[in-house]
């Protein structure tokens, strides 16, 4: 009884002092003054979660020359912090202003959305925030190098959520289950509205510039860890739509001799976003079953050469997804049941709960750091 009481007291104290508060960090929606991205000051040896600091940057829009970064935050239920969605509206207003600027009429606009993962947030001193700033800068620099015929502007959007619920060292690793649930809430919440608004903006721009077949605006969504879960869940239907709509097929199944529909005819459709990149995504490989099924090319026709729509990079040295998540899934699926009508399907469902993996394609030291350091070589963000 004495031991039980001590445990109860410990949990009570933890609930009082160890839980991170739920609040919006970027409360000022006015444009920040122009800054220079300093890699030496932004790049830290150790990647630490952000904390509230006296005098920290709290503006939701930052200016870095050819790069504009906006912050959009949601709470633990996935809702915007205010009913007016001020952060989202501020960055959309800024984007529309630049798209309508005559001086930038020949510019290529790239929107780079990043959803952070476990432990992180939108504080100015969070390592993911600083790394995203540099990733945005390296990306626009690479775009300029690859295409010198036009100007390039990049809108970076950092989607912030409470990736840490306990701020006590050591115990923060016990939050993996709770943060997984929160990530599910975020994926089904206002992030979908943000993505819908960005899709609408890009559709509007394409409809106004039909003479430009590639469009002067494109969007890449990047998610890391539980942010990969959020990004995938919020975009998976659009990705699957694109895969099915572009699926190669025969002109007439009854007459195979007529051949396949040319890929350029299938590519007339376009779905948002242009690409989704998942870095060390913290969810099961079984979630990709519909994509695998559709991509089997059962009709005998082959997919044409197209830019990658979904790219997954998994590091082989990431303990969070390689160890902790595996343990979590082993415990949480112990009592699940699987298809018993077909042994092959049963085995696939039973064992494909493991983490999605695409490699390793690169041995990244850290997910975000690795991707921005490799930007000049990485086709993911450069083409």
VOZA-720966 format. One line per field, with one value per residue (C-alpha): residue number from 1; residue in one letter; x, y, z. Coordinates in pm, 1 decimal, always signed. Example, Ala and Ser with C-alpha at 12.3 -4.5 7.8 and 13.67 -1.06 7.14 Angstrom:
# residues 2
seq	1,2
type	A,S
east	+1230.0,+1367.0
north	-450.0,-106.0
up	+780.0,+714.0
# end
This chain:
# residues 383
seq	1,2,3,4,5,6,7,8,9,10,11,12,13,14,15,16,17,18,19,20,21,22,23,24,25,26,27,28,29,30,31,32,33,34,35,36,37,38,39,40,41,42,43,44,45,46,47,48,49,50,51,52,53,54,55,56,57,58,59,60,61,62,63,64,65,66,67,68,69,70,71,72,73,74,75,76,77,78,79,80,81,82,83,84,85,86,87,88,89,90,91,92,93,94,95,96,97,98,99,100,101,102,103,104,105,106,107,108,109,110,111,112,113,114,115,116,117,118,119,120,121,122,123,124,125,126,127,128,129,130,131,132,133,134,135,136,137,138,139,140,141,142,143,144,145,146,147,148,149,150,151,152,153,154,155,156,157,158,159,160,161,162,163,164,165,166,167,168,169,170,171,172,173,174,175,176,177,178,179,180,181,182,183,184,185,186,187,188,189,190,191,192,193,194,195,196,197,198,199,200,201,202,203,204,205,206,207,208,209,210,211,212,213,214,215,216,217,218,219,220,221,222,223,224,225,226,227,228,229,230,231,232,233,234,235,236,237,238,239,240,241,242,243,244,245,246,247,248,249,250,251,252,253,254,255,256,257,258,259,260,261,262,263,264,265,266,267,268,269,270,271,272,273,274,275,276,277,278,279,280,281,282,283,284,285,286,287,288,289,290,291,292,293,294,295,296,297,298,299,300,301,302,303,304,305,306,307,308,309,310,311,312,313,314,315,316,317,318,319,320,321,322,323,324,325,326,327,328,329,330,331,332,333,334,335,336,337,338,339,340,341,342,343,344,345,346,347,348,349,350,351,352,353,354,355,356,357,358,359,360,361,362,363,364,365,366,367,368,369,370,371,372,373,374,375,376,377,378,379,380,381,382,383
type	X,X,X,X,X,X,X,X,X,X,X,X,X,X,X,X,X,X,X,X,X,X,X,X,X,X,X,X,X,X,X,X,X,X,X,X,X,X,X,X,X,X,X,X,X,X,X,X,X,X,X,X,X,X,X,X,X,X,X,X,X,X,X,X,X,X,X,X,X,X,X,X,X,X,X,X,X,X,X,X,X,X,X,X,X,X,X,X,X,X,X,X,X,X,X,X,X,X,X,X,X,X,X,X,X,X,X,X,X,X,X,X,X,X,X,X,X,X,X,X,X,X,X,X,X,X,X,X,X,X,X,X,X,X,X,X,X,X,X,X,X,X,X,X,X,X,X,X,X,X,X,X,X,X,X,X,X,X,X,X,X,X,X,X,X,X,X,X,X,X,X,X,X,X,X,X,X,X,X,X,X,X,X,X,X,X,X,X,X,X,X,X,X,X,X,X,X,X,X,X,X,X,X,X,X,X,X,X,X,X,X,X,X,X,X,X,X,X,X,X,X,X,X,X,X,X,X,X,X,X,X,X,X,X,X,X,X,X,X,X,X,X,X,X,X,X,X,X,X,X,X,X,X,X,X,X,X,X,X,X,X,X,X,X,X,X,X,X,X,X,X,X,X,X,X,X,X,X,X,X,X,X,X,X,X,X,X,X,X,X,X,X,X,X,X,X,X,X,X,X,X,X,X,X,X,X,X,X,X,X,X,X,X,X,X,X,X,X,X,X,X,X,X,X,X,X,X,X,X,X,X,X,X,X,X,X,X,X,X,X,X,X,X,X,X,X,X,X,X,X,X,X,X,X,X,X,X,X,X,X,X,X,X,X,X,X,X,X,X,X,X,X,X,X,X,X,X,X,X,X,X,X,X
east	+0.0,+283.7,+449.4,+120.5,+70.4,+415.7,+343.4,+14.9,+189.6,+459.3,+200.6,+13.6,+330.6,+418.2,+78.7,+128.5,+484.1,+584.9,+318.8,+388.9,+131.0,-86.7,-45.7,+27.3,+388.9,+374.2,+114.9,+229.1,+101.0,+281.9,+565.2,+906.2,+1191.4,+1434.3,+1700.7,+2003.7,+2018.1,+2339.3,+2419.0,+2685.6,+2444.1,+2141.5,+2315.7,+2352.4,+2554.4,+2275.7,+1912.9,+1713.9,+1339.5,+1243.9,+1140.8,+994.5,+1267.8,+1266.9,+1254.6,+1215.4,+1083.6,+705.3,+610.7,+432.5,+600.0,+974.5,+1159.2,+1485.5,+1529.1,+1398.4,+1250.5,+939.8,+859.2,+519.9,+419.2,+81.2,+11.3,-259.9,-348.0,-371.9,-713.6,-577.1,-764.8,-625.3,-568.4,-827.7,-1147.1,-1019.4,-712.7,-502.5,-170.4,-296.8,-473.3,-163.0,+62.6,-204.1,-246.6,+127.9,+143.9,-138.0,+32.3,+354.0,+177.7,+1.1,+317.7,+398.2,+770.2,+751.0,+532.4,+804.1,+907.7,+876.2,+706.2,+771.2,+579.0,+766.8,+551.0,+719.5,+538.6,+769.5,+758.8,+793.3,+931.7,+943.2,+738.1,+740.7,+965.0,+1239.3,+1512.3,+1378.0,+1637.8,+1373.4,+1274.0,+1632.6,+1695.1,+1380.1,+1499.7,+1821.2,+1642.2,+1428.8,+1733.8,+1931.9,+1628.9,+1583.0,+1957.9,+1945.9,+1644.0,+1835.0,+2132.5,+1918.9,+1712.4,+1884.5,+1625.1,+1377.6,+1350.7,+1271.3,+1069.8,+1003.8,+724.0,+815.9,+530.8,+620.6,+329.0,+371.1,+199.3,+279.4,+526.5,+622.2,+376.4,+625.0,+922.1,+1110.8,+1438.8,+1427.2,+1052.3,+990.9,+1045.7,+741.9,+514.2,+534.9,+183.9,+18.2,+194.1,+96.8,-268.2,-219.9,-56.8,-367.6,-583.3,-363.9,-377.1,-759.1,-790.7,-723.2,-410.7,-649.5,-799.1,-451.5,-372.0,-705.7,-639.5,-292.0,-438.7,-701.0,-435.0,-232.4,-539.2,-621.9,-269.9,-270.1,-604.7,-468.0,-151.7,-264.2,+13.4,+266.1,+220.2,+425.5,+269.1,+460.4,+371.7,+428.6,+407.5,+618.8,+498.2,+760.8,+684.6,+926.6,+853.3,+497.2,+491.6,+528.0,+214.5,+36.3,+152.5,+66.1,-276.6,-370.9,-259.8,-295.1,-632.7,-502.9,-193.0,-402.6,-634.6,-332.7,-200.0,-534.2,-607.1,-265.2,-274.8,-176.1,-454.0,-554.1,-760.1,-1001.3,-961.7,-1149.4,-893.5,-541.1,-397.2,-511.5,-242.8,-221.6,-345.4,-39.7,+91.0,+64.9,-312.3,-330.9,-113.8,-364.8,-505.0,-322.3,-372.1,-225.7,+42.4,+315.2,+520.7,+514.3,+840.7,+834.4,+1149.1,+1167.7,+786.0,+644.6,+365.1,+314.4,+409.3,+64.7,-84.2,+71.0,-120.1,-362.2,-67.0,+111.8,-201.8,-274.9,+83.0,+98.1,+13.9,-227.9,-340.2,+4.6,+63.5,+354.6,+377.4,+560.0,+848.0,+705.5,+856.4,+816.2,+491.8,+578.1,+929.9,+1020.3,+1358.0,+1423.0,+1752.0,+1897.2,+2031.4,+1710.4,+1632.8,+1289.6,+1146.3,+1379.9,+1334.1,+1072.2,+806.0,+861.1,+807.2,+495.5,+348.7,+431.6,+239.0,-52.5,-116.8,-83.9,-459.8,-538.7,-686.8,-598.4,-756.0,-780.6,-941.2,-609.3,-276.0,-72.2,-292.7,-284.7,+94.2,+115.0,-121.4,+40.6,+396.2,+362.0,+286.9,+658.4,+776.8,+770.9,+1120.9,+1266.4,+1621.7,+1824.9,+1878.2,+2108.4,+2263.9,+2138.3,+2277.8,+1939.8,+1624.1,+1587.4,+1957.5,+2033.8,+1784.1,+1886.1,+2257.5,+2205.0,+1973.3,+2226.6,+2250.7,+1896.3,+1641.2,+1363.9,+1356.4,+1562.1,+1367.3
north	+0.0,+234.9,+177.8,+229.8,+560.5,+678.5,+594.7,+787.8,+1089.8,+1076.4,+1070.8,+1360.5,+1571.2,+1485.1,+1600.8,+1932.9,+2016.4,+1793.5,+1860.2,+2111.1,+2386.7,+2415.3,+2760.4,+2936.6,+3044.1,+3264.2,+3516.3,+3817.9,+3790.5,+4103.0,+4054.9,+4027.7,+4247.5,+4100.4,+3872.5,+3693.2,+3318.0,+3242.6,+2873.4,+2893.0,+3032.9,+2824.6,+2488.8,+2323.3,+2011.0,+1873.1,+1888.0,+2016.4,+2084.6,+2448.3,+2619.1,+2959.0,+3222.4,+3590.3,+3805.1,+3509.1,+3563.0,+3527.5,+3653.7,+3411.5,+3544.1,+3577.6,+3730.8,+3595.8,+3751.8,+3500.7,+3295.9,+3379.2,+3150.4,+3131.5,+2941.9,+2774.5,+2609.1,+2373.7,+2247.9,+1890.4,+1841.6,+1953.8,+2285.8,+2626.7,+2823.7,+3084.2,+3057.7,+3318.2,+3109.8,+3427.4,+3256.4,+3070.6,+3376.3,+3591.0,+3362.1,+3309.8,+3686.9,+3727.3,+3452.0,+3603.1,+3943.0,+3806.9,+3597.8,+3913.9,+4125.0,+4232.3,+4241.1,+3867.8,+3774.0,+3549.5,+3392.9,+3026.0,+2988.8,+2684.4,+2612.2,+2394.3,+2268.7,+2099.6,+1910.9,+1838.6,+1528.9,+1404.2,+1642.7,+1955.0,+2276.3,+2624.8,+2801.2,+3014.7,+2808.3,+2468.4,+2296.4,+2190.1,+2554.2,+2657.2,+2357.6,+2429.3,+2784.0,+2648.6,+2374.2,+2644.7,+2853.0,+2558.4,+2452.9,+2790.4,+2809.3,+2467.8,+2573.4,+2879.9,+2664.6,+2416.4,+2682.6,+3015.0,+3128.3,+3264.7,+3410.8,+3180.5,+3250.3,+3003.6,+3004.6,+2790.0,+2685.7,+2531.4,+2339.2,+2348.2,+2128.3,+2021.5,+1744.0,+1729.5,+1682.9,+1625.1,+1855.1,+1645.1,+1501.9,+1125.5,+1098.5,+1272.4,+937.7,+797.0,+1022.7,+820.6,+673.3,+1003.2,+1196.1,+929.0,+986.3,+1363.1,+1325.8,+1138.4,+1426.3,+1680.1,+1483.8,+1488.8,+1850.2,+2197.7,+2088.3,+1955.9,+2304.2,+2452.5,+2200.3,+2265.4,+2640.3,+2586.4,+2357.1,+2617.4,+2887.4,+2670.7,+2582.3,+2953.5,+3031.8,+2753.8,+2866.1,+3218.4,+3099.1,+2826.4,+2919.7,+2779.3,+2398.9,+2322.6,+2600.7,+2873.1,+2730.9,+2391.9,+2244.6,+1993.6,+1858.0,+1714.8,+1526.9,+1390.7,+1116.7,+1170.4,+1465.3,+1205.1,+1038.0,+1374.9,+1463.6,+1120.8,+1091.6,+1442.2,+1387.5,+1012.0,+1031.7,+1291.4,+1078.7,+769.1,+964.7,+1070.1,+714.8,+572.8,+852.4,+807.7,+427.4,+297.6,+105.0,-44.8,+158.7,-133.0,-431.9,-647.4,-564.2,-560.0,-516.1,-152.8,-88.3,+134.0,+487.4,+718.4,+845.2,+1208.9,+1165.8,+1022.8,+1304.9,+1573.7,+1565.0,+1724.0,+1674.9,+1863.5,+1843.7,+1794.8,+1577.7,+1435.3,+1344.5,+1137.4,+1130.8,+854.8,+833.4,+683.3,+464.4,+114.2,-9.4,-172.2,+172.4,+160.3,-150.8,+42.2,+214.7,-115.9,-278.2,-3.1,+13.4,-351.9,-260.9,-552.2,-436.2,-500.8,-132.2,+45.4,+377.9,+647.0,+849.2,+1095.3,+1292.1,+1103.0,+1183.9,+1014.6,+968.9,+796.5,+818.9,+607.5,+629.1,+305.1,+476.8,+637.6,+486.0,+650.9,+474.6,+177.2,+77.8,+270.5,+260.2,-109.3,-179.1,+38.6,-143.6,-485.6,-403.9,-222.5,-492.6,-795.4,-859.3,-758.1,-1013.0,-1072.7,-1213.3,-1592.2,-1670.0,-1654.2,-1752.0,-1518.8,-1222.2,-1325.0,-1330.2,-998.5,-829.0,-992.2,-892.3,-576.0,-362.5,-281.8,+65.1,+178.5,+173.4,+281.8,+194.0,+305.6,+541.5,+767.6,+733.2,+1066.2,+1192.1,+1350.5,+1358.8,+1730.1,+1809.9,+1528.9,+1639.6,+2004.2,+1922.8,+1695.1,+1933.3,+2016.5,+1644.1,+1537.8,+1503.7,+1517.0,+1893.9,+2010.1,+1903.3
up	+0.0,+86.5,-249.8,-431.5,-250.9,-350.2,-713.7,-698.7,-544.8,-812.7,-1091.0,-927.0,-900.4,-1258.4,-1375.1,-1198.2,-1294.6,-1581.9,-1840.5,-2114.3,-2150.7,-2460.2,-2611.5,-2939.5,-2984.2,-3296.3,-3182.8,-3389.8,-3747.5,-3871.5,-4118.9,-3955.4,-4075.8,-4329.7,-4182.7,-4319.7,-4278.9,-4093.1,-4116.4,-3845.5,-3587.2,-3687.2,-3718.2,-3378.9,-3303.1,-3085.8,-3192.3,-2893.3,-2860.4,-2819.9,-2499.8,-2414.7,-2388.7,-2298.3,-2612.0,-2849.7,-3201.6,-3193.8,-3539.0,-3767.1,-4084.1,-4135.6,-4431.6,-4573.1,-4916.1,-5169.7,-4883.4,-4682.5,-4388.9,-4222.0,-3908.8,-3867.7,-3531.3,-3407.1,-3059.6,-2928.8,-3089.6,-3424.3,-3418.8,-3504.5,-3185.4,-3284.4,-3486.2,-3735.3,-3827.6,-3823.9,-3887.2,-4194.4,-4333.8,-4283.9,-4488.1,-4758.0,-4788.0,-4826.3,-5088.5,-5293.4,-5274.3,-5422.8,-5685.1,-5801.7,-5804.9,-6163.6,-6080.9,-6010.3,-6307.3,-6452.2,-6121.6,-6023.3,-5684.0,-5467.5,-5149.0,-4901.4,-4612.9,-4318.0,-4039.5,-3745.6,-3531.5,-3177.0,-2907.9,-3127.1,-3157.1,-3313.0,-3059.6,-3211.5,-3042.8,-3151.7,-3367.8,-3622.6,-3670.2,-3737.7,-3961.3,-4161.5,-4223.5,-4367.9,-4563.1,-4727.7,-4815.1,-4953.0,-5157.2,-5326.1,-5390.8,-5560.3,-5767.6,-5888.4,-5981.4,-6177.2,-6355.7,-6423.7,-6678.5,-6423.4,-6076.6,-5786.3,-5472.7,-5193.3,-4936.2,-4639.3,-4409.4,-4074.6,-3923.1,-3546.0,-3288.0,-2932.3,-2997.1,-2630.0,-2343.0,-2057.7,-2015.4,-1760.4,-1898.7,-1940.2,-1889.8,-2222.7,-2395.1,-2217.3,-2423.1,-2743.8,-2708.2,-2615.0,-2890.2,-3144.2,-3051.6,-3076.2,-3417.5,-3534.3,-3408.4,-3586.1,-3913.0,-3906.6,-3791.5,-3927.0,-4114.8,-4378.8,-4410.1,-4452.9,-4725.1,-4895.9,-4898.6,-5045.1,-5311.1,-5397.5,-5426.9,-5664.6,-5873.3,-5900.5,-6014.4,-6274.6,-6414.0,-6461.3,-6634.5,-6872.6,-7116.1,-6868.4,-6894.6,-6583.8,-6382.1,-6203.7,-5862.9,-5705.8,-5356.7,-5167.3,-4831.8,-4597.4,-4276.0,-4017.5,-3759.4,-3631.9,-3869.2,-4145.2,-4010.3,-4016.7,-4367.5,-4508.8,-4344.9,-4458.3,-4820.2,-4877.7,-5051.6,-5297.2,-5358.7,-5420.7,-5650.7,-5854.3,-5871.0,-5984.0,-6232.4,-6390.1,-6383.5,-6729.5,-6899.1,-7233.2,-7478.8,-7502.5,-7264.1,-7515.8,-7787.7,-7638.5,-7986.3,-7976.9,-7718.1,-7413.4,-7361.4,-7399.5,-7068.5,-7175.9,-7208.0,-6856.7,-6723.7,-6822.6,-6471.0,-6182.2,-5811.1,-5518.4,-5382.1,-5638.5,-5405.4,-5052.5,-4878.7,-4560.3,-4345.7,-4082.2,-4084.3,-3763.8,-3896.9,-4027.7,-4373.4,-4397.2,-4457.6,-4803.9,-4915.1,-5146.9,-5315.6,-5364.6,-5502.9,-5755.2,-5878.9,-5992.2,-6354.7,-6394.7,-6739.4,-6885.7,-6953.3,-6790.4,-6612.4,-6805.1,-6667.9,-6416.0,-6128.3,-5797.9,-5621.7,-5292.0,-5162.6,-4835.4,-4665.5,-4356.0,-4167.1,-4037.9,-3725.3,-3597.5,-3256.3,-3223.8,-3527.4,-3523.7,-3158.7,-2960.0,-3229.2,-3287.1,-2916.7,-2914.3,-3213.0,-3069.8,-2752.8,-2914.9,-3177.9,-2948.0,-2953.2,-3311.0,-3549.5,-3913.6,-4227.6,-4189.1,-4525.5,-4708.1,-4554.1,-4772.4,-4680.1,-4316.1,-4310.0,-4492.0,-4246.5,-3946.3,-4024.8,-4232.1,-3927.8,-3910.5,-3989.6,-4347.9,-4488.5,-4820.3,-4770.4,-4606.5,-4900.3,-4701.3,-4358.4,-4230.3,-3899.0,-3833.0,-4040.2,-4106.7,-4087.2,-4326.4,-4588.6,-4593.3,-4592.4,-4891.6,-5079.2,-5350.0,-5431.3,-5350.1,-5629.7,-5372.6,-5340.4,-5635.4,-5942.6
# end
